[in-house]
Amino acid sequence: MTADQPEIPVVCEECGTRTSVSFEDVEDAVARHNEQLHDGEPVAEVDPDVLEELADRLAKDIGLLE
């Protein structure tokens, strides 16, 4: 990972955990957590607030909010 890549917050409400994972590893980390602790069910996820903020910024950048 390079220094300019962000860490992404990952939450699991069922386990009551929150952690930060490097951008390049987030998909594998979420999948691994869910496979090991939740029989593959999609329980852990990227923090929904972060996803919402990203979607809002993307929509603004591509002009969907105009």
C-alpha positions in Angstrom: 0.0 0.0 0.0 1.2 3.5 -0.8 1.0 6.3 1.7 -1.7 8.2 -0.3 -4.2 5.3 -0.2 -6.9 5.7 2.4 -8.0 3.2 5.0 -11.6 2.2 4.8 -13.7 1.7 7.9 -15.4 -1.8 8.0 -18.1 -2.5 10.5 -19.8 -5.7 11.7 -22.9 -4.9 13.7 -23.4 -8.6 14.6 -19.9 -8.8 16.1 -19.9 -5.3 17.4 -16.6 -4.6 15.7 -15.1 -1.7 13.6 -11.8 -1.7 12.0 -9.9 0.2 9.2 -8.5 -1.7 6.2 -6.3 -0.5 3.4 -8.3 0.4 0.3 -6.6 -2.4 -1.7 -7.5 -5.0 0.9 -11.0 -4.0 1.9 -12.9 -6.4 -0.4 -10.8 -9.4 0.7 -11.0 -8.5 4.4 -14.8 -8.1 4.3 -15.2 -11.4 2.4 -12.8 -13.2 4.8 -14.6 -11.9 7.9 -18.0 -12.9 6.6 -16.8 -16.4 5.5 -15.0 -17.1 8.8 -17.5 -15.7 11.2 -20.9 -15.7 9.4 -20.9 -18.7 7.1 -20.4 -16.4 4.1 -23.5 -14.2 4.9 -22.9 -10.5 4.0 -22.9 -9.2 7.6 -19.7 -7.2 7.8 -19.5 -4.3 5.3 -17.8 -1.0 4.5 -19.2 1.6 6.9 -22.6 2.7 5.3 -21.9 6.4 6.2 -18.7 6.2 4.2 -20.5 4.6 1.2 -23.2 7.2 1.3 -20.6 10.0 1.4 -18.7 8.5 -1.5 -22.0 8.1 -3.5 -22.9 11.7 -2.9 -19.5 13.0 -4.0 -19.5 10.8 -7.1 -23.0 12.0 -8.0 -21.9 15.6 -7.6 -18.7 15.0 -9.6 -20.5 13.5 -12.6 -23.3 16.1 -12.4 -26.2 14.0 -11.3 -27.2 16.5 -8.6 -27.5 19.5 -10.9 
